[in-house]
């Protein structure tokens, strides 16, 4: 009798522990979804992002004035990137949507959060370019993000002619594939400046490759004046040191990228 009672008590304890663990995990995942816009409850993060001043309706891309005589009017542009190209902090309005609204192009947006240039798996830039984009599709321009994930994950910079598991090799491969497949111009764009030891080395290497391969660099990193914004502007434009809100794309990054792209296309 005593043994049976003890057994029942043990079961109750186990059930309570399991319920406690489940409740803790639920709260943790809800917090992660709300704070970092990630996981099974990432919709909570979307709700939080909608309330940010930089994502207000005032900055919606539907209010962008179209450019007259745009060189990309009616053209198809492939945008290849990760969370910055995806607009992870901007309710998925980012560079592709800006150029589509401003310059009248059709944007093919191939962007997945957390992915790298380095070809380390099926979600890498290269694998998505090879497997998700029709090689027979009419592409008039390829715009590729110089991913901050390669810097934060410590991917090897590599050297010219290295394999695609290195940053240099991956950039070279993307350029070659795009030119041979779609016979179109290729440009890479950088992030605005943030605290990183690895990313400036990537920017420097990108310039070396661009000169060698005759591609464009839309550089948000190097210009001191562009990066010298007030703390109030930074709070309005940026969720963190890497990801812009809609306001950051529309009123800070977008116009500068547009200016540099027009200069490149006019060469």
C-alpha positions as CSV (number, residue, x, y, z in Angstrom):
1,X,0.0,0.0,0.0
2,X,2.8,2.4,1.0
3,X,4.7,1.5,-2.1
4,X,1.7,2.2,-4.3
5,X,1.2,5.6,-2.7
6,X,4.9,6.4,-3.2
7,X,4.6,5.5,-6.8
8,X,1.7,7.8,-7.3
9,X,3.5,10.6,-5.6
10,X,6.5,10.1,-7.9
11,X,4.3,10.2,-10.9
12,X,2.7,13.5,-9.7
13,X,6.1,15.0,-9.2
14,X,7.2,13.9,-12.7
15,X,4.1,15.4,-14.3
16,X,4.5,18.7,-12.4
17,X,8.1,18.9,-13.5
18,X,7.2,18.2,-17.1
19,X,4.4,20.8,-17.0
20,X,6.9,23.3,-15.5
21,X,9.5,22.6,-18.1
22,X,6.9,22.9,-20.9
23,X,5.6,26.2,-19.4
24,X,9.2,27.5,-19.2
25,X,9.9,26.6,-22.8
26,X,6.7,28.2,-24.0
27,X,7.5,31.4,-22.2
28,X,11.1,31.3,-23.5
29,X,10.0,30.7,-27.1
30,X,7.4,33.5,-26.8
31,X,10.1,35.9,-25.6
32,X,12.5,34.8,-28.4
33,X,9.8,35.3,-30.9
34,X,8.8,38.7,-29.5
35,X,12.3,40.0,-29.0
36,X,14.2,38.5,-31.9
37,X,11.5,37.7,-34.5
38,X,12.6,34.1,-34.6
39,X,11.3,30.6,-33.9
40,X,7.7,29.2,-33.8
41,X,6.3,32.5,-32.3
42,X,8.1,34.9,-34.5
43,X,4.8,36.4,-35.4
44,X,5.0,38.1,-32.0
45,X,8.1,39.8,-33.2
46,X,6.3,41.0,-36.3
47,X,3.6,42.6,-34.1
48,X,6.3,44.3,-32.0
49,X,8.1,45.6,-35.2
50,X,4.9,47.1,-36.5
51,X,4.8,49.3,-33.4
52,X,8.3,50.8,-34.0
53,X,8.4,54.4,-35.1
54,X,10.7,53.5,-38.0
55,X,8.1,51.0,-39.3
56,X,5.1,53.4,-39.2
57,X,2.8,53.9,-42.2
58,X,4.6,57.2,-42.8
59,X,7.5,55.2,-44.2
60,X,5.6,52.7,-46.3
61,X,7.2,52.1,-49.7
62,X,3.9,52.7,-51.4
63,X,4.5,56.4,-50.8
64,X,7.8,56.4,-52.7
65,X,7.7,58.7,-55.7
66,X,8.7,56.8,-58.9
67,X,11.7,58.0,-60.8
68,X,11.3,59.5,-64.2
69,X,13.2,57.9,-67.1
70,X,14.5,55.1,-64.9
71,X,17.2,53.0,-66.5
72,X,15.6,50.0,-64.8
73,X,12.0,50.7,-65.9
74,X,10.5,47.4,-67.0
75,X,13.7,45.5,-66.3
76,X,14.0,42.4,-64.1
77,X,16.5,42.5,-61.2
78,X,17.6,39.6,-59.0
79,X,18.4,40.5,-55.4
80,X,20.4,37.9,-53.6
81,X,21.0,38.2,-49.9
82,X,20.2,37.4,-46.3
83,X,18.2,39.2,-43.5
84,X,19.2,42.7,-44.6
85,X,17.9,42.0,-48.1
86,X,14.9,40.3,-46.7
87,X,14.0,43.3,-44.5
88,X,13.9,41.2,-41.3
89,X,13.4,44.3,-39.1
90,X,11.3,46.2,-41.7
91,X,8.3,44.0,-42.2
92,X,10.0,42.6,-45.3
93,X,10.2,45.9,-47.1
94,X,13.8,46.4,-48.0
95,X,16.2,47.1,-50.9
96,X,14.3,45.0,-53.6
97,X,11.0,46.7,-52.7
98,X,12.7,50.2,-52.7
99,X,14.2,49.7,-56.2
100,X,10.9,48.3,-57.5
101,X,8.9,51.2,-56.2
102,X,11.5,53.9,-57.1
103,X,12.9,52.6,-60.4
104,X,10.1,50.6,-61.9
105,X,11.8,47.2,-62.1
106,X,10.5,43.8,-61.3
107,X,12.3,42.4,-58.3
108,X,13.1,38.8,-57.8
109,X,13.9,38.6,-54.1
110,X,16.0,35.6,-53.1
111,X,16.8,36.4,-49.4
112,X,16.9,34.1,-46.4
113,X,17.8,35.3,-42.9
114,X,21.1,34.1,-41.4
115,X,22.6,32.8,-44.7
116,X,26.1,33.3,-46.1
117,X,27.9,33.9,-49.3
118,X,30.2,30.9,-48.4
119,X,28.7,27.7,-49.8
120,X,28.3,25.7,-46.7
121,X,24.8,24.2,-47.2
122,X,21.6,24.3,-49.1
123,X,20.6,27.8,-47.8
124,X,23.8,29.5,-48.9
125,X,23.6,32.3,-51.5
126,X,25.1,30.0,-54.1
127,X,22.8,27.1,-53.6
128,X,19.7,29.3,-53.7
129,X,20.9,31.0,-56.8
130,X,21.5,27.7,-58.5
131,X,18.3,25.9,-57.3
132,X,15.7,28.7,-56.8
133,X,16.3,31.0,-59.8
134,X,15.5,29.8,-63.3
135,X,18.6,30.0,-65.5
136,X,16.4,30.7,-68.5
137,X,14.7,33.6,-66.7
138,X,15.3,37.1,-68.2
139,X,17.6,38.8,-65.6
140,X,18.8,42.3,-66.5
141,X,20.8,43.0,-63.3
142,X,22.0,41.0,-60.3
143,X,22.3,42.8,-56.9
144,X,24.1,40.8,-54.2
145,X,24.4,41.7,-50.6
146,X,27.8,41.4,-49.0
147,X,26.5,39.4,-46.1
148,X,27.4,40.3,-42.5
149,X,26.7,36.7,-41.6
150,X,30.0,35.6,-43.1
151,X,31.8,38.1,-40.8
152,X,29.9,37.2,-37.7
153,X,30.2,33.4,-38.3
154,X,34.0,33.7,-38.9
155,X,33.9,32.4,-42.5
156,X,37.4,32.3,-44.1
157,X,38.2,35.2,-46.4
158,X,40.2,33.0,-48.7
159,X,42.2,34.1,-51.7
160,X,41.6,34.5,-55.4
161,X,40.7,31.2,-57.1
162,X,39.8,29.5,-53.8
163,X,36.7,27.2,-53.6
164,X,33.3,28.5,-52.7
165,X,33.6,27.6,-49.0
166,X,35.6,30.9,-48.7
167,X,34.2,34.4,-49.1
168,X,36.4,35.3,-52.0
169,X,35.7,32.1,-53.8
170,X,31.9,32.5,-53.3
171,X,31.9,36.0,-54.6
172,X,33.9,35.1,-57.7
173,X,31.6,32.1,-58.4
174,X,28.4,34.3,-58.1
175,X,29.9,36.8,-60.5
176,X,30.9,34.2,-63.0
177,X,27.6,32.3,-62.9
178,X,25.5,35.4,-63.2
179,X,27.5,36.7,-66.2
180,X,27.6,33.3,-68.0
181,X,24.0,32.5,-67.3
182,X,22.1,35.8,-67.6
183,X,24.8,37.9,-69.4
184,X,24.0,40.9,-67.3
185,X,25.8,43.4,-65.0
186,X,26.4,42.4,-61.4
187,X,26.7,44.7,-58.4
188,X,27.3,44.0,-54.7
189,X,26.2,46.3,-51.9
190,X,27.7,46.6,-48.5
191,X,26.2,47.3,-45.1
192,X,26.4,50.6,-43.5
193,X,29.3,50.8,-40.9
194,X,29.0,48.8,-37.7
195,X,31.5,47.4,-35.2
196,X,33.2,44.5,-36.9
197,X,36.8,43.5,-37.4
198,X,36.1,41.0,-40.2
199,X,33.6,43.0,-42.4
200,X,36.0,45.8,-43.5
201,X,38.4,43.1,-44.8
202,X,35.5,41.7,-46.8
203,X,34.7,45.2,-48.2
204,X,38.4,45.6,-49.2
205,X,38.4,42.2,-50.9
206,X,35.2,43.0,-52.7
207,X,36.8,46.0,-54.2
208,X,39.8,43.9,-55.4
209,X,37.4,41.4,-57.0
210,X,35.2,44.1,-58.5
211,X,38.2,45.6,-60.3
212,X,39.3,42.2,-61.5
213,X,35.9,41.0,-62.6
214,X,34.4,44.4,-63.8
215,X,31.5,44.5,-61.4
216,X,30.0,47.3,-59.4
217,X,30.3,48.1,-55.7
218,X,27.5,50.0,-53.9
219,X,29.4,51.0,-50.8
220,X,27.6,52.1,-47.7
221,X,30.5,51.2,-45.5
222,X,33.4,53.6,-46.5
223,X,31.8,57.1,-46.6
224,X,32.3,58.9,-43.3
225,X,29.6,61.5,-44.1
226,X,27.0,58.9,-45.0
227,X,27.7,57.0,-41.7
228,X,27.7,60.2,-39.5
229,X,24.1,60.4,-38.5
230,X,22.7,61.5,-35.2
231,X,21.7,59.1,-32.4
232,X,18.1,60.2,-32.9
233,X,18.3,59.3,-36.6
234,X,20.0,56.0,-35.8
235,X,17.2,55.1,-33.4
236,X,14.6,55.9,-36.0
237,X,16.4,54.1,-38.9
238,X,17.9,51.0,-37.3
239,X,16.6,48.1,-35.2
240,X,20.2,47.3,-34.3
241,X,23.7,48.0,-35.8
242,X,22.9,45.9,-38.9
243,X,19.2,45.8,-39.7
244,X,17.3,48.9,-40.8
245,X,13.6,49.6,-40.2
246,X,11.5,50.8,-43.2
247,X,12.6,54.3,-42.5
248,X,16.3,53.3,-42.7
249,X,15.8,51.7,-46.1
250,X,13.6,54.4,-47.5
251,X,15.3,57.5,-46.3
252,X,18.9,56.6,-45.6
253,X,20.2,53.5,-47.4
254,X,17.9,53.6,-50.4
255,X,18.7,57.0,-51.8
256,X,22.4,56.4,-51.5
257,X,22.3,53.0,-53.1
258,X,20.2,54.5,-55.9
259,X,22.7,57.3,-56.5
260,X,25.6,54.8,-56.7
261,X,23.7,52.4,-58.9
262,X,22.8,55.1,-61.4
263,X,26.4,56.2,-61.5
264,X,27.5,52.6,-62.2
265,X,24.9,52.0,-64.9
266,X,25.9,55.3,-66.6
267,X,29.5,54.2,-67.0
